[in-house]
Amino acid sequence: MSKTVQFSLLSFRGALSVVSLVSCIALASSAEPATTALKLWYSQPAALWEEALPLGNGRLGAMVYGKPADETIQLNENTFWAGGPHNNINTAALSSLPEIRRLITTGDYAGAEALAAKSITSQGANGMPYQSAGNLHLEFPAHTQYQNYYRDLDLANAVATTRYQVADVVYSREVFTSLADQVVVVKLTASKPGKLSFKAYLSHPSKAVFSQQNANTVLMQVQANDHEGIKGQLQLASLLYAQHSGGHLSQTNQQLEVQNADSVLLLLSMATNFVSYQDISANALSRAQEYLAKAQQQFQHQQYPARKLAHSKVYKHYFDRVTLDLGHSEFSAEPTDQRIRLFAQRHDPELASLYFQFGRYLLISSSQPGGQPANLQGLWNHRQDPPWDSKYTLNINAQMNYWPAEVTQLTELHQPFIQMIKELAVTGQQSAKTMYGARGWMAHHNTDIWRITGGVDYSWGSWPTSNAWLSQHLWQKYLYSGDKTYLAEVYPVMKAAVQFFEDFLIESPDKQWLIVSPSMSPENAPKATGTKIAAGVTMDNQLLFDLFSNTLAAATILNQDQNLLPGWQQILSRLPPMQIGQHHQLQEWLQDWDDPQDKHRHISHLYGLYPGNQISPLRSPELFNAAKVTMEQRGDPSTGWSMNWKINLWARLLDGDRAFKLMREQIKPALTADGKISESGGTYPNMFDAHPPFQIDGNFGFTSGLAEMLAQSHDGAVHLLPALPQEWPNGRVTGLMMRGGFVLDMSWHNGQVCRLKIHSRLGGNLRLRSASPLPAVTAFKLYQASDNSTNSNPFYQQAQIKAPLKHTNKNLPQLSFSSSSLIDVPTEAGKDYLWNCKKTEAPCCDKAEMTQHTQ
């Protein structure tokens, strides 16, 4: 019998008083953040790309350096990739598959991996790189000597500002990538008339062709690169237009030259001939001209302030849905790069809030409905040969980009990723049939804008399970929205993924389990074999458990394919259970191969803890402890996406202080004192995540991790403050989305919820868990609940996992929730439910403190 440790957050909340933080009274004093609370700002220009400030409207990206004399704005257009329509199928896979499986079964893993590298992974194209769209240059020769410099990125409005003084004139530049007008906008002003003189021109690292469109417009055209035998078939057209007030405008040698103007408006339009992954028949120049003509008409008709407001209004429609206040400190007035440099050494809760909101800003900026999903660098890339081609890595990174989408109310921005999954379900039929002789669809661990589904990168390529992980996003999106029309649209994709595994799974030689072979536990190689290739790995088993369970549930909801359900249930019952190994760890492989000294960045077998929900302190406490042992063995040191995945995992392990420790590790400078990029990861001055180099998944993982620390809804209830660190005893969050359509606004004081509002979009039972009792209510009924009872809300139903196999006799202490509060509230769709303590009990109960929600 294992020893039980009482789970009571109240006991450790008392220690919070030793931390010097603002009280909940201060949190309640204003519904709006302080002036600098949502700004990244700096007292010097960017010298490196990793110091420039990112702007984006999902389609167009811009990195603003803010240099007075020779400004650079690096550009991207999200469909400008190398190559053209193709798939990278290796037709040798099908004939080699039996031999690869035989070699794995006999223990010749090196032979199996060598054969798979030749016959499964592509021997030609391994994915096309995302390309830079070039640069916009602004040259001010007279501005080499300046003072009173300032630049910022305003997350509240998605506008970047540069301001400085030369002699007695203050110069200002505002830049935004208009969500309303689909152009890059640059507004230049001076504090005195006739003082703006500069040159503006475009450049590109590849060969570009320039021409004059008219007196105030220049055109740059570029052909995408050939790559790995695939001819570059995309054309990029960029139009730079200038409108000046006062002074004179001329054009010479593909440059626009302004002399003695009062103010200048630059509009930059970009477009390609890309229509879809299989259609590149558009006219890039005609598209760019159309975008520019519409923008010119809008700006001339309504003028600049109105168009800037129109852009910010579209942006704020998404951004303003969630607010976060973790407290204040005197450091909030310092430049952002200095705060990043010192975050690990002092208490700066506003920087953690800013980092959270920066992740949401990046998703809004890089993933808009109808466009491409955020890639490995989101939208921003200044190279022709970016790291890992800036593709979509499907064994963690692409999925991680969208972890914040639902919980932080950016559900529309999930759409490009959902669309990509639908497209992979089409191209993936070729890889399923040609490579594996199977029905349905599948993809390996990487894809690009052309939706390739073959294996890439040799020993990394033999992982056939991305379709299962991608299908989890389809289902999870439904759990937040309850939209059955949407579910009916994506159900065929889920069903086709199930069909692939109906044909692909084989029986294990000893246990008669159904397993995936060949595969791997991305991207780790056990010391026992020295190779990545394996069969029946834990992550695959977890992924297939979710795929089959979720597809069964979807079919039942939609009343479809009832004749197929018994067969799917039979396969589900034959999947291997999770196992607890000899070192008390969650086994990564089918065999007990784990090395307690293994510090690999990938922790793939913890998918079942997060983002999955198969490992629970309530439903599977032994696995919960085994997952914690694995986390301890892997250790905290890591970089980029791995560091931020661990933040989410520690939040699911209900250890907020450990999660916050990793946040301190994440928000540390990625540039060394001499300006070089550190190999130990961290955060660049512009707040981009450093893997290194820059990968955007770490930014998104931080945002989802912080949300998981404040509220969780995966384990049968909405769990309030499940992993609150001692650093944040008082705070407020509004707008977090929980499964089942519950929108959560919450304030806490001394670690206890003192005000709570739940808006129920769908109705149904609301089960709430908290470490301490919630304030009393009289306006509606609530009922005490028990962990032994099932939540009647269908969005909180839990698929039953198998009991784990144990290969250790050690029993670890289990968490107890006996002192926590668990209540049920029957809710009606469209209604609010409010808990509000008395002012004498906690100062954050001022009614003015809680904002209203209209979403």
Secondary structure, 3 states (H helix, E strand, C coil): CCCEEECCHHHHHHHHHHCCCCCHHHHHCCCCCCCCCCEEEECCCCCCHHHCEEEECCCEEEEECCCCCEEEEEEEECCCECCCCCCCCCCCHHHHHHHHHHHHHCCCHHHHHHHHHHHCECCCCCCCCECCCEEEEEECHHHCCCEEEEEEEECCCCEEEEEEEECCEEEEEEEEECCCCCCEEEEEEECCCCCEEEEEEEECCCCEEEEEEECCEEEEEEECCCECCECCCCEEEEEEEEEEECCEEEEECCEEEEEEECEEEEEEEEEECCCECCECCCCHHHHHHHHHHHHHHHHHHHHHHHHHHHHHHHHHHHHCCCEEECCCCHHHHCCHHHHHHHHHHCCCHHHHHHHHHHHHHHHHHHCCCCCCCCECCECCCCCCCCHHHHCEECCCHHHHCCHHHHHCCCHHHHHHHHHHHHHHHHHHHHHHHHHHCCCCCCCCCEECCCCCCCECCHHHCCCCCHHHHHHHHHHHHHHHHCCHHHHHHHHHHHHHHHHHHHHHCEECCCCCCEECCCEECCCCCCCCCCCCEECCCHHHHHHHHHHHHHHHHHHHHHCCCCCCHHHHHHHHHCCCCCEECCCCCECCCCCCCCCCCCCCCCCHHHHHCCCCCCCCCCCCHHHHHHHHHHHHHHCCCCCHHHHHHHHHHHHHCCCHHHHHHHHHHHCCECECCCCCECCCCEECCCCCEECCCECCHHHHHHHHHHHHHHEECCCCCEEECCCCCCCCCCEEEEEEEECCCEEEEEEEECCEEEEEEEEECCCEEEEEEECCCCCCCCCCCCEECCCCCCCCCHHHCCCCCCCCEECCCCCCCEEECCCCEEEEEEECCCEEEEEECCCCCCHHHCHHHCCCCCC
